[in-house]
């Protein structure tokens, strides 16, 4: 596959990527996990970047607040799992300017690793925060499992947040995917739990059930064959060496495909120019960014074609965007410290 590679910015320890719409225009974000490193606002055409905040670093992911130009960012989650002071910050453009941002700590949540937005029964937005663990005595201590927390999003930065646990007991709680702001899928050593917020109200608990009991790390979901049923691409187990594709069926998951990877970390599935596709980033081995495509009817396991888009970058996260009908992949190439945009033919 013909690919154009464009380095948008150099950023030591880059870990997180996202695509946001600010002032009616699409922007990209690249953020570092390292101490004191920046979160950058990037332009896909390579015309420049600006600093959203230059500290404290330790950014695991950044999400956009519903209906506004404000962002929420995990900070202070530092390598390797030095994250007792991990927090969520609210980032607001100063006077509507995208080259000057105000930063206010919203919550301190030790070991918070993923955040996202969900909506309850009334349509009110809530912040969902998922913790890797409760605490650690040393790097490989997994004796205190993590939890999923929810808080209403205050209308203004001056108002207080109110955090409450809604699901606990998740060891190596690493992956999060949110479907249509209503259903959250959380991946951990215990498997994948589904949290349905469609009937949720503040102070209650979402409906929950495990759809898989296979130890899992990261996941992404989409209906890639157009049959109205979601497929799930999953890295197994924690920081694992297995890629699995499933179809969700009757409260469970039917395996469709498997492949060997190496310290898988970045994951995405969807359709690229109408073709069912998966993207995987390896932080081990040759540290490749891989593209899988399947043109067969029914997603036949033997029909998946694997292409190496790039190697040596060690992607930690990827985001997909489009220039017209041309797909592009924003990759946090952690190994080389670069935010890279790959334009796919």
C-alpha angles and dihedrals in degrees: 000000000000111000133180114211120206123180105214098183144346113239124164112231095009108182112153135059133180141161117229138174114228123176089353093302129106118245136173129226129211120182136180131230092206124104113271096001126136140258108222134204107215136193117223092220090062093242094134149294139243134205118255090183132345096207163085095006123192091117115172098172144343126214133184122243113242114267096357145080091245122113135205118213136185109227138174094040097132133183126297100022092294090146112126088122097046111147145178117238129197111223118199128182107243109242089343092299117137094205094062124049135183116221125203128173110238102179141355108221113170111233095000103169108169134026134183144159123261131174127221131214093289094048092251112148121241131187112236114204123188122196125211090216138334096250143330133222091191138355098277096039107123097159095115111058124214131246143212116243132190132198133174111251109244116233093235137024090247094064124090126252121228114209123195132172116242101174131018142177100065114146117206088004097193114141133064133177124174120202117208091330089285109080127043124198115200123194123209143139089283091057133255120326123198117216115192113201097176091105096030123128129181111283095021133091130252120242107266141190139155113250092182136023094195113114105255139184115184132005144181129187137204140142096253099167096048098238095123093253123107124244120207126210109203135184110218131234121359108307082348142181098231132085115198130183118203139179115221110237132171096335093316142073130255115206115235104168144002135193137172117251133166122245091334114206114148117062136173136157132187140105121300112196088342095307121118104246143176131199122203130182120204120204091186135056111013090352093232135177104223131198121201120193131182122192095174127109110255097016094271110206092228092054099066112117117203123207128182106227093182140336136211095041100096097211116216098181136006133196126194125219136161135235098201101309094334113107119224130189122212108204131190097219097198097178094057096031095237139131101220131188116205114197108204124211 
